[in-house]
């Protein structure tokens, strides 16, 4: 039973892009256990890379990409960066 729950958490963290080492620390599992389970998931989904596995899992879970910010800069915190208000006009 624990294996199924651990695998669910591993899948969630893989989709977020976490490394095996970070997953092992978060779930209190050995790095080898995480690597073995990732390898098993790759075989199950017919993937040859972690990226492909993350994509396949995300697709299987119905996840969608986060829309890009319309702010000035790029990145997840672009909307929080200081700058002129978009409604402000310069003449």
N, C-alpha and C positions, 0 to 999 in steps of 0.2 A: 504494500500500500504506500509506503514512504517513497518508493522509487517512482511511482506515478505522479505523486505530488511534487517531488524533486524535479522530475522531467518537465512538468508544467512550468515551474519557476525557471528552469534552465531555458525553455523555449521563450518565455517572456523576456528574459535578460539577453538572449541571443538576438532577438528582434530589435532590442534597444542598442545592439552593437557592443555589448560588454565582452571583454576577453575571458578566456577560460580561467585565468588566475583570479580575476575580479569576481567571477561567478563563484568560484570555489570558496573564496573568503566570505562572500555574502551568505552562502548556503551552508557553510561549515562542512564542506565536502573536500576530499582531496582533489588536487588538480588532475590527477590521473583518472579519477572517477568522472569528472566533468568531461575530460577529453574523450573517454570511452563512450559516454552517453551522446556527446556531440557526433562522434563518428557513427554511432548507431542511427541517430536521426538523419545523418547525411545519406546513409545506405537506404533507410526507409523512404526518404523523399527523392532518391536518385540524384543527389547533388554531389558535385566534385569539389566544391569550395564552400567556405563559411558564408561568403557573400550570397551565393546561390541559395544556400539553406535559409538564411535570414529572409531573403526575398520570397522563397517558397512558403515559409512559415507565415510570413506577413500576409501573403496572398491567401493562404488557407484560412487564416484567422479573420480575413476580411478587413485588414487594416488599410488605411489610405495614407498617402503622403500628406504631410502637413503643408498647407499652402505657404508660399513664400510671403514674407512681409512686404508691404508696399512702402516701408520706411526708406530713409535715405541710404542706409548701409545694408550690408549683407549679414546674415547670421541670425541666430535665435534671439539675440537681444537688440536687434536693430531698432525696434519700435521704442525702446527705452533710452536711446541715445539722445543727448541734448542737441538742440538745433532749432532753427526757426520753425514756427508753426506752419503747417501746410496751407492754412487759410491766409497767412500773412503775405501781402504783396509788397514787392520792392519797386520803387519808381526811380 
